[in-house]
Amino acid sequence: MKTVKKAIIPAAGLGTRFLPATKAMPKEMLPIVDKPTIQYIVEEAIESGIEDIIIVTGKGKRAIEDHFDKNFELEDNLMQKEKYDLLEKVNATSNVEIHFIRQKEPKGLGHAVWCARKFIGNEPFAVLLGDDIVRSEKPCLRQLINEYENTLSSVIGVQTVMDEETHRYGIIDPQEQEGRRYQVNTFVEKPKQGTSPSNLAIMGRYVLNPEIFMFLDKQEKGAGGEVQLTDAIQKLNEIQRVFAYDFEGQRYDVGEKLGFVKTTLELAISRDELKDDVLTFMKDLLENSVVKN
Ligand code: UTP
């Protein structure tokens, strides 16, 4: 059966929404509780059956490479001290091949994906963005790969957003719907407020056929003067069917500050060892700030 074994994780953006934290540290390394955001993404890829990952990095992103590298000293130290639970955490992503390539200039998401074209070759592949963490029974990417295996068409993960948020996303103009799957008229990147064709927004998970590179090769600039992946997807949709899939699961937007804080709190509360203390702290905080105001 034709399936998807390779994934691209673009991580070369400037992360300006998190300055000054991201001046010297990649946004992808900001931790949610005790794990960098990019590790949540790598774990989702592994759980979805991906065997090879290429991370597109850029200037100032060395910490990502170090994070996924083997650290003999640390592992030896944990072994000596019999801290096997920590050793297991340190090795959580060791059963996948992780490769790196540099995007020399942040020319946009479409350009970042194009940088990995030689690694992908002529196979279908996945793209996962670190701005979205998804908690679901079946991993989000696995849901899309299942759709790919059924249709052999590219599949783009979408979820519903509020009217006032549509201008921040790639949006689909849906046609026929079959269960959670949509045929799509057009894919539009960041439509101006009030012009969005729907509220179904692209959420950082893609399974793409390699023909997408025919359009990315052209490196045409779109919204914000960047090479947009959504524009290439729209062109692909004109020559072969590209589906949208409204995936099941709770999505957390960790690419902006409020989303990042909310995700940290929610994931902390989901951990047995932190839950009670965090809830007590939040209750106190709420009572005190209510009293003060
Ligand atoms: P974002 O626009 O969310 O990331 O791109 P950013 O540019 O780092 O963030 P802000 O807006 O300045 O805060 C979505 C994903 O695409 C990657 C980013 O690293 C992020 O994971 N990206 C974006 C690239 O790899 N290269 C680019 O040229 C642009």
Residues whose N, C-alpha, C, O or C-beta is under 5 A from the ligand:
A	BS01	UTP	P10 A11 A12 G13 L14 G15 T16 R17 F18 V56 E105 P106 K107 G108 L109 A112 L129 G130 D131 G255
